[in-house]
Each structure stands twice: as C-alpha cells, then as structure tokens.
Amino acid sequence: MLVKAEDLHVGDEFISPSNGSLRCYKVVRQPQRMKKHPTRWSQVRCTTKVIVVTRTGWNGKLSNKTTYEFAPSEEHNKEVYVNINYKDMWLIKRNGQRV
C-alpha cells in the first residue's frame, strides 16, 4: 500500500527506492514536520540492514564500503536517518501485521 509521510507511525515497516534498488526500513521515531519549512518533513530515524566491508587499497590504506541490503526487520543492524521528502513509500507491515 502506497503511504505518505503523515501516515507513518513508530513500528511501521516500509520500502523505498534508492539509487536503483529497494531498501527496507522500520520507523523508530515518529516523523515530524520541519519548523522552518512546514510543508516538508524532517529526516526520520529508521533501522535497516547495513553491510560494511573493509578493504586494503593498492597504496596500503584501508577503505570501507557500505552496502544496504534488503532484509526483514529481524535482521536490521543499524539505525539511520532517512529523508522521506518527495519519495514513494510502500507500507509492508503495521504493528507487526502484513498489510
């Protein structure tokens, strides 16, 4: 079900497109409108699954590559802020029940 930012509540799980792939998020804090721009939403605190791979480059320096993986909320391992302005979001779970 396609939802808007004002319809999101704490505990909801939603899917959002990002850079050509889909990401699954679970809302941790209630979305709020921005104080300076009341027509826009502030970033929402959500959980998601992130994989960080540390590599050694050709010059010996370490570099981290962060990959977001589409996974159910039981496998989420990081809290991130998500910009929900002007994005399509599909609700997949509300209060632990599939929609």
WOQUIQUI-V160670 format. One record per pair of residues at least 24 apart in sequence whose ideal C-beta (glycine too) atoms are under 10 Angstrom apart, sorted by the first residue. I is the first residue (numbers start at 1). J is the second residue. Records with the same first field share a line. If there is no record, write none. Layout:
I: J + J
//
This chain:
1: 89 + 90 + 91 + 92 + 94 + 99
2: 88 + 89 + 90 + 91
3: 84 + 88 + 89 + 90 + 91 + 94 + 99
4: 31 + 41 + 84 + 88 + 89
5: 31 + 32 + 33 + 40 + 41 + 42 + 44 + 84 + 85 + 86 + 87 + 89
6: 31 + 33 + 41
7: 31 + 89 + 91 + 94
8: 41 + 44 + 46 + 84 + 89 + 91 + 94
9: 91 + 94 + 95
10: 45 + 95
11: 73 + 93 + 94 + 95 + 96
12: 46 + 89 + 91 + 92 + 93 + 94 + 95 + 99
13: 46 + 47 + 72 + 73 + 76 + 90 + 91 + 92 + 93 + 94 + 96 + 98 + 99
14: 44 + 46 + 82 + 84 + 87 + 88 + 89 + 90 + 91 + 92 + 93 + 94 + 99
15: 70 + 88 + 89 + 90 + 91 + 92
16: 46 + 48 + 82 + 83 + 84 + 87 + 88 + 89 + 90
17: 87 + 88 + 89 + 90
18: 68 + 82 + 83 + 87
19: 68
21: 67 + 68 + 69 + 70
22: 68 + 70 + 90
23: 48 + 49 + 68 + 69 + 70 + 71 + 80 + 82
24: 48 + 49 + 68 + 69 + 70 + 71 + 72 + 73 + 75 + 76 + 90 + 92 + 93
25: 49 + 68 + 73 + 76 + 80 + 82 + 84 + 89 + 92
26: 72 + 73 + 74 + 76 + 79 + 92 + 93
27: 82 + 84
28: 76 + 79 + 80 + 81
29: 79 + 81
31: 82 + 84
34: 85
37: 85
39: 85
40: 83 + 84 + 85 + 86
41: 83 + 84 + 85 + 86 + 87
42: 81 + 83 + 84 + 85
43: 80 + 81 + 82 + 83 + 84 + 85
44: 80 + 81 + 82 + 83 + 84
45: 79 + 80 + 81 + 82
46: 73 + 76 + 78 + 79 + 80 + 81 + 82 + 84
47: 73 + 75 + 76 + 77 + 78 + 79 + 80
48: 73 + 75 + 76 + 77 + 78 + 79 + 80 + 82
49: 73 + 74 + 75 + 76 + 77 + 78
50: 76 + 77 + 78 + 79 + 80
51: 77 + 78
52: 77 + 78
//
